[in-house]
Amino acid sequence: MAKAKREKKPEPPKEPELRVLPTQLRIGDRIVDESGEWEVLARAYTTGGGKIVNARVQRAGSDAVMIRVCGAHERVAVRRG
């Protein structure tokens, strides 16, 4: 007698990950990079003639706050929610 094939369970859908310019960050966005996930606390601002972007962030689940600096042309991975 032939055995019935088991159906694979569908994987749960992943949260969509956007790649945006740093100037397009919004309060509440979560920046994802190799060091972890960071939540944006304040609107990003530019310095250096608009070539450098600074964003005030905190690590998800922590109280430590820091300013992330990146080039205005570099896209960052973001989860919006």
C-alpha positions as CSV (number, residue, x, y, z in Angstrom):
1,M,0.0,0.0,0.0
2,A,1.4,3.4,-0.9
3,K,2.0,6.0,1.8
4,A,0.4,9.4,1.4
5,K,2.9,12.3,1.0
6,R,3.1,14.7,3.8
7,E,2.3,18.2,2.9
8,K,4.9,20.8,4.0
9,K,3.6,23.5,6.3
10,P,3.8,26.9,4.7
11,E,6.3,29.2,6.2
12,P,4.9,32.2,8.1
13,P,5.2,35.3,6.1
14,K,8.2,37.5,7.0
15,E,7.7,41.1,7.8
16,P,8.4,43.1,4.7
17,E,11.8,44.8,4.9
18,L,12.2,48.1,3.0
19,R,15.4,49.7,1.9
20,V,15.1,53.4,2.2
21,L,17.4,56.4,2.2
22,P,18.2,57.6,5.8
23,T,16.4,60.9,5.2
24,Q,13.2,59.0,4.8
25,L,13.3,57.4,8.3
26,R,10.3,58.0,10.5
27,I,9.9,57.9,14.2
28,G,9.1,54.3,15.2
29,D,10.9,52.7,12.3
30,R,13.2,49.8,13.1
31,I,16.6,49.8,11.5
32,V,18.0,46.3,10.9
33,D,21.7,45.7,10.4
34,E,24.5,43.3,11.4
35,S,24.6,44.6,15.0
36,G,20.9,44.1,15.7
37,E,17.7,46.0,15.5
38,W,17.4,49.7,16.4
39,E,14.3,51.9,16.9
40,V,14.3,55.5,15.5
41,L,13.5,58.0,18.3
42,A,13.7,61.3,16.5
43,R,13.6,62.6,12.9
44,A,16.8,62.1,11.0
45,Y,18.8,65.3,10.2
46,T,21.6,66.1,7.8
47,T,25.0,67.7,8.3
48,G,28.0,68.2,6.0
49,G,26.1,69.9,3.3
50,G,23.4,67.2,3.2
51,K,25.9,64.3,2.7
52,I,25.8,62.9,6.2
53,V,22.6,61.8,8.0
54,N,22.3,61.5,11.8
55,A,19.4,59.6,13.4
56,R,18.8,59.2,17.2
57,V,18.1,55.5,17.9
58,Q,17.9,53.0,20.7
59,R,18.4,49.3,20.7
60,A,15.1,47.5,20.8
61,G,14.4,46.5,24.4
62,S,17.1,48.7,25.9
63,D,17.4,52.1,27.5
64,A,20.7,53.1,25.8
65,V,20.3,55.9,23.3
66,M,22.8,56.8,20.5
67,I,23.1,58.7,17.3
68,R,23.7,56.6,14.2
69,V,25.6,58.3,11.4
70,C,25.6,57.2,7.8
71,G,26.0,58.6,4.3
72,A,22.9,60.2,2.8
73,H,23.2,58.0,-0.3
74,E,23.4,54.7,1.5
75,R,20.1,52.8,1.8
76,V,19.2,51.2,5.2
77,A,16.9,48.2,5.8
78,V,13.8,49.2,7.8
79,R,10.8,47.5,9.3
80,R,7.8,49.8,9.6
81,G,5.0,49.1,12.0
